[in-house]
Amino acid sequence: MYPCNECLENNWKFKYNNGFITAICQNCGNYIEFKAKKKKKLAVGVICKCGQAVLTQKELKFNKKKLKRLYYYTHCYYCRACRKHFYSDEFKIVNKDYRINLPRLF
């Protein structure tokens, strides 16, 4: 975000209202309103950000170390051209027994 036009400071507070974002300067009270950007939904067959390949679904390896984490992913989306992995919440598994598996420090 650019500095404020009136006080030339970069101290903004943001509010989201029905697809629009209002940026309010903390120093002088000047405000700017602009449209929020929509996130691109990930799915199999969607073109990657690099623009060269279509995303495919890839199964991730499972090991016992994943059970010691707060969450882990079973699958991800993969681009063969740029070799980038995209993780989605639809493949996210949250460990409910995470606190039980923590090692004791004392």
Secondary structure, DSSP 8 states (H G I E B T S, - for coil): ----TTT----EEEEEETTEEEEEETTT--EEEEE--------TT-B-TTSSSB-EEEE----GGGGGSSEEESEEEE-TTT--EE--GGGEEE-TTTTTTS----
